[in-house]
Amino acid sequence: MAYQTWDDHYKRLVSDKIRNQGCAPQIIQHEEVADNAIVLIHGLTDSSYFMKPIGQEFYRNGFNVVIPLLPGHGLKDPEKKMNSVNLAEWQNEVNFAVDCAKKLGKRVSIGGLSTGGALSVWKASVNPDDITGGLFLFSAALDIGSRFGDVTEKLLRFSPLVSVVDTVQDRVQIGLVGDNPYRYARMDTNGAARLSDLIKEIEDRYRNKPKYSDINQPVFIAHSEADKAADIAELELLFKNHPRKDNIQFFRITKKDNVSHASVILADNLLSSTGGILERKNPVFGEMMRQAVEFAKKNL
């Protein structure tokens, strides 16, 4: 199994810009064009590192795997870029990754964690002819997981307020880069606002039809009942409104497993440089991926 960086597209991310090579965008590729390729998109404040365990499982089962790096992420000095990134930049990166995957597989699937899951839903809905495989959603952020979620989204869409909140955060916290070598130390408010824009853009597509009813691809959903960041009810709605009930599966992680939003995709504990546990693994990761792969074999 060989990892290949995308030198042609990511040459701007030379070694002095990326925090470490684990954060770098990657292709996990067999020597030949495969029947299936999949694009896996990381979450907000994360990096490509977090999608590699899932990517390796798909690779072992015959997929070629494309893992992009969203603009503003995985950088040693992210402040300026994350404060100015816009939704179109993220969407363009997804489009580029899908175009690459088309050259690597006869069918193209897409999926991701959190914001990456929301971007996957956006792409599958807006360009269904590009996503000829399946949709694999891990803690997909299709709605903010709070009883004040709607209010929060509206506030985040109000740009002047975002600037004020960022200024306050900068006074009380030391930037975005912390002890975690692969994830930023805090949520950048501009990034959160762009996620809110994405959620609204998806919502606007369904003004005159049932939500998610045009998602015709096979869909595998993995979500934790203990997730406080992304509302599980929105994934339940996607499951309910999918046009083919034999083509969608919901892997529901029970509350007793206490798996947090970001930990759903962790095959192992995430350790600090001193060996301490920063984030605990998903104890049912193996079973989750076994079912995801079996779903792919059956439906793609």
N, C-alpha and C positions, 0 to 999 in steps of 0.2 A: 504493500500500500504506500503510495507516494503522494506527498502534499506538494502542490504547485502554487506559487504566488502568481498573481495576474500582473506581471511586470508592465504590460502595455497600458493597462488602465490605471493601475495603482502606483505608478512610478513616482507620483507626488508624495507618496507615503514612504519616504526613505527611512532608514533605520533610526535617524535622529528625531523623527516625528512620532513614530509608533511607540507606545509605552514598552512593549516587548513583542517578540515574534508570535507569542500566543494570541495576541490581539489581531494579528494580520488576517486579511481575507484569504480564503483558501479554496482550492478545488481538490476534491478527493476523487481520483479518476482511474478507472480501468483503462487498459490499453486501447480498447475498442469502443465504438459507439454502442451504448447500452440500449436495451428496450426502454428503460426508464432513467430519467434524470430528475433531480429534485433541487430546488432552491430553498435554503433555510436561512431565515432572517432573524437576527438577534433583537433584543429588546432595548428600550430606552435606557441610557447610561451604560449599557453593556458593550460587548465586543463580540467578534466572531468566535472567540474561544468557547462561549457557552453553547454554541450549536454543534460543536464537534462530536460530543458523545452520541447525539442523535444521528449526525451525519455518518459516523462510523458504523452504526447499526444498519443504516440503509445501504451503505457501501458493501458491507459483508453479505447483503442480500441482492447484489447485482446492480444497484443504482450507481450512476455517477452523481456526484454531489457538488453543488456550488454554494459557497457561504460568503456572501458579500459583507462589506463593512460600511455601515451607514455614515454619511458625512457628519463630522463632529465627534465621532466615537473612537475609542482606543488610542487616544493621543496623549503624549507627554504634557502638552500645553494646550488644553481644549477650550479654555475660557472664551476666547474671542470667537472661535468657530461655533461653539454651542450656543453662544448668545446671539448669533446672527443666522443660524441655519433655518431654512424654510422647508415646508412640506414637499414642494416640487423637487428639491434636491434628493430627498429620500425616495420619492416615487421614481425619479430618473434612475437612481441606483438599482432599484428593484427591476425596472425595465431592462437595464443593462444586464443584470444577472440572468434574467429569463432568456434574453437573446443568446447569452453564452450557453445556457442549458439546452437550448434548441439544437445546438451543434453537438451535444454530448449524449442526447437521448431521443428515441423515437417518440416518447411521450414525456411531457414536462409536468411535474407536480410542484407545488409550492407550500411552504408552511413556515411557522416561526413562533417565537416566544413573545407574548405581550404585545408591544407595538409591532413587532415582526408579524404576529398573527393577524393584527388589524390590517397591516399592509398587504398581507396575503389575501384576505377577504376582498380588499379593494381591487387588487389585480385580477382575481378570479372573476369578479363581477364585471369590471370595466372591460377587460380583454379576455373573454372566455375562450376565444380561439387560440390564445397563447398557452392557456393552462389546460392541456389535453389529458392530464393525469388526474391526481387527487389534490385535496386540500387538507393539510395536517396542522391542527391548531393546538398550541400548548400555552395555557394560561392567556389566551387571546384577549387583548384589551379592547373589546368592542363597546365597553361602557366602563366608566370609572366606578370602582367598587366602594361606594360610600352612600349612606342614606341621604347625604347632601350632594350626590354625584352631579345632578343636573345643575345645581348652583355653582359647583366648582368648575364645571366645564364652561359655563357662561362667563365666570370671572376670568378664567384663563384666556378666553377669546378676546378679552378687553386689553389690548396691547399696552396702554399706559400703565395699567395696574401691574402687568407683568414686569415692567421696568422697575417699578417701585419695590415689588417683592424681591426681585433679584438684588437690588441695592441693599436692602435690609439683610438678605442672606449673606451677601459678601462681607458685611460688617461683623457678623456673628460666627461665620464659618470660614475655614481656610480653603477656599477654592473647591474644585471638583476632584482633584487627584488626592487619594488617601492611601490606606494600607493595602486595599484590595488591588492586586496587580492587573485585574481584568475588568473591573467595574468601577465607575466613578463613585466618590464618597457620598454624594447627595444627588437629589433630583434637580436638574437644571430647569428653571421655571419656563424658559423659552422653549425648551424641548417638550415639556409637558403641554405647553400651549399648542405646539404643533401636533401633538397626539390628539388634543381636543379638536383641532381643525380637521384631522383625519376622521375622527368619529363623526363629526358633523357632516363631512363630505359623504360618508357612507350612508348616514341617515337621510340625507337629501335625495339619494337615489331612490328611496322608497316612499316618496310622498304619496304616490298614487297606486301602490301595490303592496301586498304583504311583505314585511321585511325579510330579506334574504331568500325570497321565493325564486329568484333567478340564479341562485347558486346551484348549478346542475352537476358540478363535479362531485365525485365521491368525497365525503368529508369524515375525517377522524378527529375527534375532539378529546383532549385531555385537560381536565380542570380539577382543582382542589376545592373542596367545600370550605377549607380554612383560608382561602384566598381573600385578602382584604383589599387588594388593589384593583382587581378586575372582576366585575359583577358576573357571577355564574348564571344569573337569570337571562342575560343576553345570549349566552351560548345555548341555554335551554330553548330560547325562542328560535334560534337558528335550527336546532334539532327538530323542533315542532313544525317549522315552515318549510323544511327541505322537501322538494317535490318527490323524492324517492326514498321511502323509509328503509328499503333494503340496501341503500347505498350510503348510509350514515351510521356512525358508531360513536357513543359517548363513553369514554373511560373516566369514570367519576372517582376521584380520590376522596375517601371519607374523612370527615373532620377529625376522627380519632387518630389518623395518621399524622395530623398536624404538619402538613406540607405547605410551606408558604408559597406565595406567588412566584418568586424567582427560582425557587428550589425544584420546581417540577421537572426541569431539564437537567438536574445534577445527578450524574451516575455515582459520583464520589463526593465526599466532603471537600469543600473549597478551603484550602489552608493558607495562612499568612506566611510570610517569609521566615517566621520563627517557629512554624509548625502548629500554631493555634488554629482552631476551627473558626473560620469566618462565616461560613454558611453550611448548613447541614444538607446532606444528600436526600434525594427522594427515595425512601425505602422500597417503593414499588416501581422504581425506574425500569428494572428488568422486565417485569410483567407488562408495564405500559408499552414498552417498545416491542415486546413479543406480539402483543395484540395489534400494534400499529403496523408491523411488518406483515402479519397474517391478513390484516385488512387490505393492505396494498396488493398482496398476492391474489386475493379473491376478487378485488374490484378494479384493478388497473389492467 
